[in-house]
Amino acid sequence: MVDKITTLISQELNIPLSQVAGTVGLLRDDNSIPFISRYRKEATGGLDDVAIQSIDARLNYYNDLQKRKSTILKSIEAQDKLTDELSLKISNCWDANTLEDIYLPFKPKRRTRAQVARERGLEPLAKIIMAQHGDNIEARARAYVTDQVPDVEAAVAGAQDIIAEWVSENQAVRNSVRRAFRHEAVLTSHYVKGKEIEGRNYENYYDYSQPLRRVSSHQLLAMRRGEKEGFLKVTININDDRAIDNVCRIVVRGHGQAASLVEEAATDSYKRLIKPSIETEFAAQSKAVADDEAIEMFARNARELLFAPPLGHKRVLAVDPGFRTGCKVVCLDQNGNLKHHTVIYPTAPHYDIDGARATMQELVKKYDIDAIALGNGTASRETERFLKRIDYGREVNVYVVSENGASIYSASPIARQEFPHEDVTVRGAVSIGRRLLDPLAELVKIDPKSIGVGQYQHDVDQNKLKEALHFTVESCVNSVGVNINTASKELLTYVAGLGPALAQNIVDYRKENGDFHSRRDLMKVPKMGVKTFTQAAGFLRVPESSNPLDNSAVHPERYKLVERMAADCGCTVAALIGDEEQRKKVDIKRYLSPEVGMPTLVDIVKELEKPGRDPRSTVQTVEFDDSVHDIKDLRKDMELNGIVTNVTKFGAFVDIGIHENGLVHISQLADRRVSDPSRVVHINQHVRVRVIDVDLDRKRIALSMKGVQQ
């Protein structure tokens, strides 16, 4: 039987109930998202990992909501105020805000004005006024004058405080104010007096007003940062008079004296209790929406960066460029192992061009170097020109590699463990070289927030960001697959089902026992259970195995099925993989069963065609304009080659071969209207741009792709 939560998720995400039910069942059984997406397509109806993650997020939301309901029920029951009707109302509530509204009258409060009035015995008077039946309120109020309530006016005022609290706890009232905020809320921002000069970065928001629903995520996050830093005052407002009228229509009945007192209390309630609460609620909601958009963009950029094309198993010389301290040079073998390091000084102030050239020629020859990886930091352009003018005796391409996060890696415990006897400069250069060999394998060692993409990543909900980036890295790692005999602990950590502890156990086992010779050898690793093996095995590759399926994405649970296919064709599994004519003989419909459907069979056949294929593209070089070395060399209408380094909601940043990146604003990305920059460009994309403006003072470059042949 499908439960209520599954039905709600299906309706919210507009995914068929059967697919959601199958996915929820697998998630509740502690299956990982990559495993479900790749190997349980029959149960999910072929949902991808993004859709499954969305289901998982909503499932977690409702699980948390259920826990909150349980806490609320216990709290109300402890007050001896839980009725069958209230219990049913709470059980049938599936919205967090509505649930808190229900709980509000019963929620333990600090000592409010209303609580003080209750302690003075004024609640009966408040009920009399709230009933709005009689007008002789003063006469009624005299009965409540005491030492603590000196006169009739104090009695009535205390009763109004209680009424104000009742009004603020009224669900209909709160929903009325919420509707007003939802439809007409205006976000305003003003500078804090005395901070005008210091906060000039936020001058666009010194006198800003816009309907909340029209404020973009990057604008809202910028204003909230400015507010946090003390430069801006940000508020969300609605038409107060209209909102108060709506509140009074709900709680005020008639036109007598009591009704007037209730109206006064309702007005006070709106100004003092309701509006601040709902404003805070909408500020949090709008921030959450902006966070989600920024996090989605950040995760998308991170995916592109992690999926950057690898050079593959090549011998690489990596250069971390610099001026005064020289260029750190390291030589790596095809597996990224450090073989040699030194320093050359081809640029200012040393200009040891001859010595540096001789060193580079010697190293390329001695270590049989296939390619050069050059960091894109200080002195990169000058060093690139020097490297490209050297005659190495054969073709050696120079690739410019992003240094973002390399310094963080070089000082990290991971780097110290890998290279305990080398300093941070050597470790940083090694990271640059390894990023060319395999960006994914190297970047997993760095906090994703430090890899230099996205916007406002330090201002968004850090838990949400961490979860989203973990999912992104996990998805990329499992899409590519991992060589179990060469993968680092950090890379193995992201394999479905493993985690840090088992990843370390695998590395330790490998050190003690040598390479794995089959996937089944994984079961010898301490703490490796059948469930974990099932989750992880399909994403781990064993090139040295005698079974070719161990180096493919075919899951071990389907090996016997592939062996049947091969036997039916009268050949071995290896022959089936290597011979297209043999594969053409396979009629996959013959292998349908209650456990194995067409989606799995189609995946198996595709994998047999190209076992262990890497979904990433081939690495390419970009030639920057040799006449442009500095921002001062730029001229309006120049057309230049560039590489997209970051994509935001308002446009894309492009490296054009100088220290400063240029911005292609969203309005300049294409000849058509663009609503989402990520639909036009992506990280590492090679583009052709035109210079439309250069601000030398602020070192800002405005670029365009409009009318430029790509």
Buried (B, 14 or more C-beta within 10 A) or exposed (E): EEEEBBEBBBEBBEBEEBBBBBBBBBBEEEBBBBBBBBBBBBBBBBBEBEBBBBBBBBBEBBEEBEEBBEEBBEBBEEEEEBEEEBBEEBEEBBEEBBBBBBBBBBEEEEEBBBBBBBEBBBBEBBEBBBEBEEBEBEEBBEEBBEEBBEEBEBBBBBBBBBBBBBBBBBEEBBBBBBEBBBEBBBBBBBBBEEBEEEBEEBEEBBEBEBEBEEBEBBBBBBBBBBBEBEBBBBEBBBEEEEBBBBBBEBBBBEEBBBBBBBBBBBBBBBBBBBBEBBBEBBBEBBBEBBBBBBBBBBBBBBBBBBBBBBBBEBBBBBBBBBBEEBBBBBBBBBEBEBEEBBBBBBBEEBEBBEEBBEBBBEBBEEBEBBBBBBBBBBBBBBBBBBBBEBEBEEEBBBBBBBBBBBBBBBEBEBBBEBBEEBEBBBBBBBBBBBBBBBBBBBBBBBEBBBBBBBBBBEBBBEEBBBBBBBBBBBBBBBBBBBBBBBBBBBBBBBBBBBBEEBBBBBBEBBEEEEEBBBBBBBEEBEEBEEEBBBBBBBBBBBEBBEBBBBBBBBBBBBBEBBBEBBEBBEBBBEBBBBBEEBBEEBEBEEBEEEEBBBBBBEBBBEBBEEBBEBEBEEBEEBEBBEEBBEBEEBEEEBBBBBBBBBBBBBBBBBBBBBBBBBBBBBEBBBEEEBEEBBEBBBBBBBBEBBBBEBEEEEEBBBBBBBEBEE
